[in-house]
């Protein structure tokens, strides 16, 4: 019993002495492109936004696989590269290709390009839903109440709001 207690005590002490950054900073040969158009219909997203961007991104040197997921008003395009690629250079090529097609897609398209590292993966996600509040009210709650509180937590890298209703003015 005495040796079990000693081992358990050491385990508990070791747990509290672990460094915060347990996961190594790994760079994956993957770039994620997120496109947001608020409430654009699915067909409009696929034909008017995703298709031109996908076609342009397929020509980036080193791209092996292009996968996309499209919802109403939001889409993600995953670009998987060869392992030996210079990802910083590939990131710049992706930016350049999107700049080339930017004029052919609707101007209200919000595009975000993310190099996938261990810090880029979401650790948790939350959804807001209400039968009493409007989508605009929920967006304001997320933006002005929840996001600042989550951002203030030690060790939080980034808080991102996806979707909602943003004022048009």
C-alpha positions as CSV (number, residue, x, y, z in Angstrom):
1,X,0.0,0.0,0.0
2,X,2.8,2.4,0.9
3,X,4.6,2.0,-2.5
4,X,1.3,2.4,-4.4
5,X,0.6,5.6,-2.6
6,X,4.2,6.9,-3.4
7,X,3.8,6.1,-7.1
8,X,0.4,7.7,-7.3
9,X,1.8,10.8,-5.5
10,X,4.7,11.1,-7.9
11,X,2.2,10.8,-10.9
12,X,0.1,13.6,-9.5
13,X,3.1,15.8,-8.9
14,X,4.5,15.0,-12.4
15,X,1.1,15.9,-14.0
16,X,1.3,19.4,-12.5
17,X,4.9,19.8,-13.6
18,X,4.2,19.0,-17.3
19,X,5.0,21.8,-19.7
20,X,2.0,23.5,-21.3
21,X,3.3,23.0,-24.9
22,X,3.2,19.2,-24.9
23,X,2.6,18.8,-28.6
24,X,5.5,19.5,-31.0
25,X,5.1,22.2,-33.6
26,X,4.6,20.1,-36.7
27,X,4.1,21.4,-40.2
28,X,1.8,19.3,-42.3
29,X,1.9,19.5,-46.2
30,X,-1.6,20.9,-46.1
31,X,-3.2,24.3,-46.7
32,X,-6.8,25.0,-46.0
33,X,-8.8,27.7,-47.9
34,X,-12.0,28.8,-46.2
35,X,-14.6,30.8,-48.2
36,X,-17.6,32.5,-46.5
37,X,-20.5,34.2,-48.3
38,X,-23.1,34.4,-45.5
39,X,-26.3,33.0,-46.9
40,X,-25.4,32.2,-50.5
41,X,-27.3,29.2,-51.8
42,X,-25.4,25.9,-52.2
43,X,-25.5,25.9,-56.0
44,X,-24.2,29.5,-56.2
45,X,-21.4,28.6,-53.9
46,X,-20.4,25.5,-55.9
47,X,-20.6,27.1,-59.4
48,X,-19.8,30.7,-58.8
49,X,-17.1,30.4,-56.1
50,X,-15.7,26.9,-55.4
51,X,-15.3,25.7,-59.0
52,X,-13.1,28.7,-60.2
53,X,-11.0,28.6,-57.0
54,X,-10.6,24.8,-57.2
55,X,-9.6,25.0,-60.9
56,X,-7.0,27.6,-60.1
57,X,-5.6,25.8,-57.1
58,X,-5.2,22.5,-58.9
59,X,-2.4,24.2,-60.9
60,X,-0.3,25.0,-57.9
61,X,3.0,23.1,-58.0
62,X,3.2,20.1,-55.6
63,X,-0.6,19.7,-55.1
64,X,-1.5,16.1,-54.8
65,X,-5.1,16.2,-53.7
66,X,-7.8,18.9,-53.7
67,X,-10.9,18.2,-51.6
68,X,-13.7,20.6,-50.8
69,X,-16.7,20.7,-48.5
70,X,-19.5,23.1,-49.4
71,X,-22.4,24.2,-47.3
72,X,-24.8,27.1,-47.7
73,X,-22.7,30.2,-47.5
74,X,-19.5,28.4,-46.4
75,X,-16.9,26.1,-48.0
76,X,-13.5,24.7,-47.2
77,X,-11.0,23.5,-49.8
78,X,-8.2,21.2,-48.5
79,X,-5.0,21.2,-50.5
80,X,-2.7,18.3,-49.8
81,X,0.9,18.7,-51.0
82,X,3.9,16.4,-51.5
83,X,5.9,15.9,-48.3
84,X,9.1,17.4,-49.7
85,X,7.4,20.7,-50.7
86,X,8.5,24.1,-49.3
87,X,5.2,24.9,-47.6
88,X,5.9,28.7,-47.2
89,X,6.5,28.9,-51.0
90,X,3.4,26.8,-51.7
91,X,1.4,29.1,-49.4
92,X,2.5,32.1,-51.5
93,X,1.5,30.3,-54.7
94,X,-1.9,29.6,-53.3
95,X,-2.3,33.3,-52.4
96,X,-1.3,34.3,-55.9
97,X,-3.7,31.8,-57.5
98,X,-6.6,33.1,-55.4
99,X,-5.6,36.7,-56.3
100,X,-5.8,35.8,-60.0
101,X,-9.4,34.5,-59.7
102,X,-10.6,37.0,-57.1
103,X,-12.2,39.2,-59.8
104,X,-14.2,36.3,-61.2
105,X,-16.0,35.4,-57.9
106,X,-18.5,37.5,-56.1
107,X,-16.9,40.5,-54.3
108,X,-18.6,39.7,-50.9
109,X,-16.7,36.4,-50.7
110,X,-14.5,36.3,-47.5
111,X,-11.4,34.1,-48.2
112,X,-9.0,32.9,-45.5
113,X,-5.9,30.8,-46.2
114,X,-4.5,28.7,-43.4
115,X,-1.2,26.7,-43.2
116,X,-2.1,23.7,-41.2
117,X,0.1,23.4,-38.1
118,X,-0.7,21.9,-34.7
119,X,-1.8,25.3,-33.5
120,X,-4.2,25.7,-36.4
121,X,-6.5,22.8,-35.4
122,X,-9.5,23.7,-33.4
123,X,-9.5,22.2,-29.9
124,X,-13.2,22.9,-29.2
125,X,-16.2,24.3,-31.1
126,X,-19.4,25.8,-29.9
127,X,-22.7,26.5,-31.6
128,X,-25.3,29.0,-30.6
129,X,-29.0,28.3,-31.1
130,X,-32.1,30.1,-29.8
131,X,-35.8,30.0,-30.5
132,X,-36.2,33.5,-29.0
133,X,-33.2,35.5,-30.3
134,X,-32.5,36.4,-33.9
135,X,-29.4,35.3,-35.8
136,X,-28.1,38.9,-35.6
137,X,-28.5,38.9,-31.8
138,X,-26.7,35.5,-31.5
139,X,-23.9,36.8,-33.7
140,X,-23.5,39.9,-31.5
141,X,-23.4,37.7,-28.4
142,X,-20.7,35.5,-29.9
143,X,-18.7,38.5,-31.2
144,X,-18.9,40.8,-28.2
145,X,-19.5,38.6,-25.2
146,X,-18.2,35.0,-25.7
147,X,-15.2,35.7,-28.0
148,X,-13.6,38.3,-25.6
149,X,-14.1,35.9,-22.6
150,X,-12.6,32.9,-24.4
151,X,-9.7,35.0,-25.8
152,X,-8.9,36.1,-22.2
153,X,-8.2,32.5,-21.1
154,X,-4.4,31.8,-20.7
155,X,-3.1,29.6,-23.5
156,X,-5.9,30.3,-26.0
157,X,-4.3,30.9,-29.3
158,X,-7.3,32.1,-31.4
159,X,-11.0,32.4,-31.2
160,X,-12.8,32.4,-34.6
161,X,-16.5,33.0,-35.3
162,X,-17.8,31.2,-38.4
163,X,-21.3,32.0,-39.8
164,X,-23.9,34.2,-38.2
165,X,-25.4,37.4,-39.5
166,X,-23.2,40.5,-39.9
167,X,-24.8,43.9,-40.5
168,X,-24.7,45.1,-44.1
169,X,-23.9,48.7,-43.3
